[in-house]
Amino acid sequence: MHMQKGLALKKIAAATALTGAVMASPALADDTQAWGTLTVNGAISGKIRGSSETVLRTSDAKGFYELEQSLMVGYKANKHVTYWLGYTFNPQYAHGSFTTTENRFRQQVSVDNIAKVGPFNLSGRMRLEERWRDGQRGTAWRLRPQVKLSMPIHGKTNLNLTHESFINLNTTGFQKQSGYDRSRTGLSVSTPLAKNLTIDVGYLNQHGFVRNGPDTDDHAATVGLTANF
């Protein structure tokens, strides 16, 4: 028992040290941000699921700059695969002053715990989005594949590694470039706070690929609460 606790503490310490080392790198830090997420998932009827996700984002460079409210309805085909349809309301700000609103229609396939990669459980999703922005023409199409690796480190506490790619399928007045646009790579620790409530705390790097210019890096401290019913 003592050896297991010691091993878990060593894993947490190693993950914390890695996060600190990346966040402390001034050469990469274009912007320092904080992201908060509240997710509520629940059964509607039979295999039909519902999900609500609220995201708030703030940064040194832009102040409070984004709110995302997403509502999705899913069909759980089996214990691994769920199909989702949803809508995202996305008002945007600059230092708390409203600038524009983006609306998104989402189609998504989620796969949970489909394989083992060493000590990690592998999950993932494929998301397709169509986006419209007030006052600007065109429909922006975007793919967002994500992979997630999770490993128990003590009891129900998990170490999580995620990587998400943003692939623009066309250009519009607000989606300026097509192809591989940016990536998000995250490291976090999640643990239950109550029977149906989990907290996830970590670090995320958002890397932007800029044509004919220097790439960008945003470093975000992340905290998320997830309630499952």
N, C-alpha and C positions, 0 to 999 in steps of 0.2 A: 504494500500500500504506500509506504513512504517513498519507495523507488518510483512508483507511478506518479505520485504528486511532484517529486523532484524533476522527473522527465517533462511533465506538463509545464512546470514553471520555466524550465530551460527553453522549451519551444516558444512560450509566450515572450520570454526575454529576447530570444533571437529575432522574432518577428517585430518586436518593438524597436530593437536596435536597427534593423533594416529600414523600417519606416522612418526613424529619426535620421538615418544617414541620407536617405533620399530627399527628405524635406529640407535638410540643412544645406543642400547643394545650391549655392547662389548662382552658378552658371546656368542652371536650367529654370530657375524660378522666375517666370515672366509675371505671374500673378499668384497671390495667395488667397484661397477661397475657403468658405465654409458652406457645406450642403447638409440640409436636414430633410428627412423623408419619413412620412407616416403612411403605412400600408395596412389596409384592412381587407382580409380575404374571408370568404364564407360560402357555404353551400346554399344555393337557392332552391333547387328541387332536383332530386335524383342526381344525375351526372352534370347538372348545370351549376356552374360556379360564378361568383361575382367578385370583383376586385376594385378597390378604390385606392389610388395612390396620390399623395400630395407632396410636392417637392418645393422647398424654398432654397434659394441660392444667393449668397452675398460674397463680395470680394473686395480686396484693397483697391483695385483699379476702378471698379464700377459701382461700389456700394451694393445696396440691395438691387439685384438686376433681373430676377426671374422667379415666377411662380408657375408650377405645372400642376394641373388637376386632371388626372386620368381616371376614367371609368371604363371597365372592361367586363364582358360576359364571356365565359369559357365553357367548353364541353370537354369533360374529362373522359377521354376515350379508354384509357386503362391506367394502371398505377404509375406509369411513366410519362404518358403523353397527354397534353391538354392543348386544345385549339381555342384561340381567343380572337374576339373582335372588340374594338373599343374606340373611344374618342378622347382627345386631349385638348383642354383649354389652356393656352399658354400666353398670358399677358407678360410683357417684357418692360423693363424699367432701366433708367440710368440714375444711380444714386437715389433711388426711391421715387423718381418722377416717371410717370407712365410714358412709354414711347410708342408701342404698337402691340397688336394681338396676333398670335399665330394659332391656327386651328389645325389639328391633325386627326386623320383617320388611321387606325392601326389594325393590322392583321398579324397574328403571331402564333407560332407553334413552340411550345415549351416542352422540354424533355428533362425529367428529374431522375437522378441516380441511375443512369443507364449503364455505367461501367465503373470499374475500379482502375485507378492509375496509381500504382504503388499503394500508399496509405490513404489516398484521396478518393472521394466519390465524385464522379463526373456528371455535371448537369449542363444544360445549355438552352439557348432559344434562338429562333430566327424571327426577326420582326421586320415587316414592311410598313413604311409610313408614306402617306400622301399629305403634303403640307400646303396650307394657304395662309398668306399674311395680308393683313389689312392694308389697303392702299397700294398693293403691288400685284402685278399680273403674274399668272402662271401657276401651275401645280408642280411642286417640287417632290420628286420621288426619291426615297432613300431606303437602303437596307441597313439593318443593325444586327448582325450576328454577335452572339455573346457565348463565351464558355466560362464555366465556374468549377473550381476544384475546392472541395471541403474536406477537412480532416478533424476528427474529434481529438481534442487535446486534454480534456479533463471532464468526465461526466458528459453533459449535454453541451458543453462549451466547444465551439468549433473555430478553427482557423480557416479563413476563406481567401481564395485567390480568384480574381475575375479579370477577364479581358474582353472588351467590346470594341468592334470596329464600326465606323460610320462610312458607308459607301454611297456616294451620290450618283444617281442614275441619269440625271439630266441637269440642266442649268436653267435658272429663272432670274428675275431681277434681284432676288434675295439669296438664292442658292448659286453662288458665284462660280463654283468649279465642280466639274464632274469627277468621278473616280474616288479614290481613297482620300477622304477628307480629314479624319481624325481618329484617334483611338483613346480608350479609357482603360487604364490598368489599375486595379485596386487590391489592397491588402487589408483585411479586417478580422476582428474577433467578434463572434456572436455568442450570446448566452441567454437563457430564459430568465425573465424577471418574475413571471407568474405562469400559471398553467397555459394560458393562451397568448402570452405576450413575450416577445423576444426583442432584445436590443442588439444592434450591430454597430460597432465603432471602429473606424479605421482611417486609412489614407488612400487617396485616389490621384493619379496623375492623368491629366488630359493633354494629349499631345496633338497639336494641329499641324497638318502638312500644308505649307504655304507655297504656291507656285511662284517661282522667280523672286523668292524672298526667304528670310530666316523663318524656320519653324517656331512654333510657340509651345510653351508648357505652362499649364495651370496646375497648381498643387492645392488639393482640397482636403481639409479635414471633414470626415463624414460621420454622421450619426443617423441611424434609422431605427424606428420602432415598427414592428410588424405584429398585428393581431390576427389570429386565425380562429375561425368559428365553424 
